[in-house]
Amino acid sequence: MQRRGEVLLLLGPCVLYLVAFSVYPLVTSLFRSFEDYNSQQNTWRWIGLGNYRQLFSDTEFWHTVEHTAFLTFGGVALQVVLGTALALFFNQRLRGATLVRGLVILPMLLTPVVVGLMWRALLNPDWGMLNWLATQVGFHNVQWLTDPSMALRTLILVDTWQWTPFVFVVVFARLQALPVDVFEAGEVDGATWFKRLRYLTLPLLMPAIAFAAIFRGIDAFRTFDLVYGLTNGGPVRSTSTLSFQAFQNGFQYFHYGYASAIAYVMVIVAIVGVTVMLRFVRVRREDI
């Protein structure tokens, strides 16, 4: 009995915290997704699947799905390639690499909203520094954030700038833990650098690369703060993501039920996506 009391004392606060701030909001928002809120009368009305029917018949929602998918897959692909390349480069143990590695990881330490506001200033068409540099090399009037076809690509580039260091840190840590004798044996057998990279290094790095890609995919899928700080969903909703659309409907238009429906579609997609990826991609370290 005494041990049970100690367990309850130690786990009780954690359980209460999870129930209050995770379980209760999830259950409540699920019920709200089947209701409609009247802001004038401050009342809720049960409408069943009405929010979901409206959601799936809304063309703006499907455009937002396209933007979110493009940001998620395009951004994560760039970050994985660049992060892995950086890890392989810094593994050469060049002089001054320790200092440069510290500078490389600085972007991921910044808050995404701050990153968005900072890059909005840098890309300002009138007085932004990057626009001035583009003018000096012959590119005039580059509409980084005002051209709908350019804004989403700019958002991906900024997201890549901030989160490539995360992939780099994960892959570089795994690279440092690889056994040296495997590569020495490959070199003795006459394998070139490229063959050692293709047949030894990359296969051994795949668990770390897969982990970083899955983690970043989940994070990119729910991107809100960078969009809010950099583009605010514009121009003409060309950079609106599912998280941003849920925010707008809930806290600007007071369509709480509709916003909850968007959020639960995101939850279902995330669960299915991660389950499928974990089914086909191994993220566990294998004994060598």
C-alpha positions in Angstrom: 0.0 0.0 0.0 2.8 2.4 0.8 4.5 1.8 -2.6 1.2 2.3 -4.3 0.8 5.6 -2.5 4.3 6.7 -3.6 3.5 5.8 -7.2 0.3 7.8 -7.1 2.1 10.7 -5.5 4.8 10.7 -8.2 2.6 10.0 -11.2 -0.5 11.9 -10.1 0.6 15.4 -11.2 1.8 14.1 -14.6 -1.5 12.3 -15.2 -3.5 15.4 -14.1 -1.5 17.6 -16.4 -2.0 15.2 -19.4 -5.7 15.0 -18.7 -6.2 18.7 -18.3 -4.0 19.9 -21.2 -4.1 17.0 -23.7 -7.0 14.6 -23.2 -9.7 17.1 -22.3 -8.9 19.5 -25.2 -8.7 16.6 -27.7 -12.1 15.2 -26.6 -13.7 18.6 -26.4 -12.5 19.7 -29.8 -13.7 16.4 -31.3 -17.3 17.1 -30.1 -17.0 20.7 -31.2 -16.2 19.5 -34.8 -19.7 18.1 -34.9 -21.3 21.4 -33.8 -21.8 24.9 -35.1 -21.1 28.0 -33.0 -23.3 31.1 -33.0 -21.1 34.0 -31.9 -24.1 36.4 -31.5 -26.0 34.1 -29.2 -23.0 32.3 -27.8 -24.6 28.9 -28.3 -23.7 25.6 -29.9 -25.9 23.6 -32.3 -25.3 19.9 -33.1 -25.0 19.5 -36.9 -23.4 16.1 -37.1 -21.0 15.8 -40.1 -22.0 19.2 -41.5 -18.6 20.7 -40.9 -16.8 17.8 -42.6 -19.2 17.9 -45.6 -18.6 21.7 -45.9 -14.9 21.1 -45.5 -14.5 18.5 -48.2 -16.6 20.4 -50.7 -14.7 23.7 -50.2 -12.2 24.3 -53.0 -10.2 26.6 -50.8 -9.6 23.7 -48.4 -8.2 21.6 -51.2 -5.9 24.4 -52.3 -4.7 24.7 -48.7 -4.0 20.9 -48.8 -1.9 21.4 -51.9 0.1 24.2 -50.2 0.6 22.1 -47.1 1.7 19.0 -49.1 4.1 21.1 -51.2 5.6 22.8 -48.2 5.9 19.4 -46.3 7.4 17.2 -49.0 9.4 19.9 -50.8 10.8 21.5 -47.7 11.7 18.2 -46.0 13.3 16.8 -49.1 15.6 19.9 -49.4 16.4 19.7 -45.7 17.3 16.1 -45.8 19.6 16.4 -48.8 21.3 19.6 -47.5 21.5 18.4 -43.9 23.1 15.1 -45.0 25.5 16.8 -47.3 26.5 19.2 -44.5 27.1 16.2 -42.1 29.3 14.5 -44.7 31.2 17.7 -45.3 31.9 18.5 -41.6 32.9 14.8 -41.1 36.1 15.7 -43.0 37.5 17.3 -39.7 38.6 20.5 -41.4 40.3 23.3 -39.5 37.8 25.6 -37.8 34.9 23.1 -38.4 33.9 23.3 -34.7 33.3 27.0 -34.8 31.5 26.8 -38.2 29.3 24.0 -36.9 28.2 26.2 -34.0 27.2 28.9 -36.5 25.4 26.5 -38.7 23.0 25.3 -36.0 22.0 28.9 -34.9 18.9 29.2 -37.1 17.1 26.3 -35.5 17.5 28.0 -32.1 15.4 30.9 -33.2 11.6 31.1 -32.7 9.8 30.6 -36.1 7.7 33.7 -35.7 10.9 35.7 -35.2 12.4 34.0 -38.2 9.4 35.0 -40.3 9.5 38.6 -39.2 13.2 38.8 -39.8 13.0 37.4 -43.3 10.0 39.6 -44.1 12.3 42.6 -43.4 15.1 41.1 -45.4 12.8 40.4 -48.4 11.0 43.8 -48.3 10.7 45.0 -51.9 11.5 48.6 -51.0 14.4 48.4 -48.4 15.1 44.7 -47.9 18.8 43.8 -48.0 18.3 40.7 -50.1 16.3 42.7 -52.7 19.2 45.2 -52.8 21.7 42.3 -53.3 19.5 40.9 -56.1 19.5 44.3 -57.8 23.2 44.5 -57.7 23.6 41.2 -59.5 21.0 42.1 -62.2 17.7 40.8 -60.8 15.3 43.8 -60.5 12.1 44.0 -58.6 12.0 40.4 -57.3 8.6 39.8 -55.7 9.6 37.3 -53.0 6.4 37.6 -51.0 3.9 39.5 -53.2 3.9 37.1 -56.2 1.6 34.1 -55.5 3.8 31.8 -57.6 6.9 32.9 -55.7 5.7 33.3 -52.2 5.3 29.5 -51.4 8.8 28.8 -52.8 10.1 31.6 -50.6 8.4 30.1 -47.6 10.0 26.7 -48.3 13.5 28.3 -48.6 13.1 30.1 -45.3 11.8 26.9 -43.6 14.8 25.1 -45.1 17.2 27.7 -43.9 15.9 27.3 -40.3 15.5 23.5 -40.1 18.3 22.1 -42.2 20.6 22.4 -39.1 18.3 19.9 -37.3 18.8 17.3 -39.9 22.5 18.0 -39.9 22.8 17.5 -36.1 20.9 14.2 -36.2 22.8 12.8 -39.2 26.2 14.1 -38.0 25.7 12.5 -34.5 24.9 9.2 -36.2 27.9 9.6 -38.5 30.2 10.1 -35.6 29.0 6.8 -34.0 29.7 4.7 -37.1 32.5 2.1 -36.7 35.7 3.1 -38.4 36.8 -0.5 -39.1 34.0 -0.9 -41.6 35.2 1.9 -43.8 38.8 0.9 -43.4 37.9 -2.6 -44.6 36.2 -1.1 -47.6 39.2 1.1 -48.4 41.5 -1.9 -48.2 39.2 -3.8 -50.6 39.7 -1.1 -53.1 36.4 0.7 -52.8 36.5 4.3 -54.0 35.2 7.2 -51.9 32.0 7.2 -53.9 31.4 3.5 -53.5 32.1 3.7 -49.8 29.5 6.6 -49.6 26.9 4.6 -51.6 27.3 1.2 -50.2 28.5 1.8 -46.6 27.9 5.4 -45.4 24.4 6.1 -46.7 22.9 2.7 -45.8 24.3 3.0 -42.2 23.0 6.5 -42.0 19.5 5.6 -43.2 18.0 5.1 -39.7 19.1 8.6 -38.7 18.0 10.2 -42.0 14.6 8.5 -41.7 14.1 9.6 -38.2 15.0 13.2 -39.1 12.8 13.1 -42.1 9.8 11.8 -40.2 10.3 14.3 -37.3 10.6 17.2 -39.7 7.7 16.0 -41.8 5.4 16.0 -38.8 6.6 19.5 -37.8 6.4 20.9 -41.4 2.9 19.5 -41.8 1.6 21.5 -38.9 3.5 24.7 -39.8 1.8 27.8 -38.5 4.1 30.3 -36.8 6.5 30.7 -39.8 3.5 31.4 -42.1 2.0 33.8 -39.6 5.3 35.7 -39.2 6.4 35.7 -42.9 3.4 35.9 -45.2 0.3 35.7 -43.0 -1.2 33.3 -45.5 -0.9 35.6 -48.5 -0.8 36.8 -51.1 -4.3 35.7 -52.0 -4.0 32.7 -49.7 -1.2 31.2 -51.8 0.8 30.3 -48.6 -2.1 29.3 -46.4 -1.5 26.0 -44.6 -4.0 23.7 -42.8 -2.8 25.0 -39.4 -3.2 28.6 -40.5 -6.6 27.9 -42.0 -7.7 26.4 -38.7 -6.4 29.4 -36.9 -8.2 31.8 -39.1 -11.5 30.0 -38.9 -11.3 29.6 -35.1 -9.8 32.9 -33.9 -10.6 35.4 -36.7 -14.0 34.2 -38.1 -15.2 32.4 -34.9 -16.1 29.2 -36.8 -14.9 27.0 -34.0 -16.6 23.9 -35.2 -15.2 24.2 -38.7 -11.7 24.9 -37.3 -12.0 21.8 -35.1 -12.9 19.7 -38.2 -9.8 21.0 -40.0 -7.7 20.1 -36.9 -9.1 16.6 -36.7 -8.5 16.0 -40.4 -4.9 17.0 -39.7 -4.7 14.5 -36.8 -6.0 11.7 -38.9 -3.7 12.4 -41.8 -0.7 12.7 -39.4 -1.5 9.4 -37.7 -2.0 7.5 -41.0 1.1 9.1 -42.6 3.4 8.3 -39.7 2.0 4.8 -39.4 2.7 4.1 -43.1 6.2 5.6 -42.9 7.1 3.6 -39.8 5.8 0.5 -41.6 8.1 0.8 -44.6 11.1 2.8 -43.1 13.3 1.4 -40.4 14.3 4.1 -37.9 15.9 1.7 -35.3 19.6 1.4 -35.2 20.7 -2.1 -36.4 23.7 -3.8 -34.8 26.7 -3.7 -37.1 
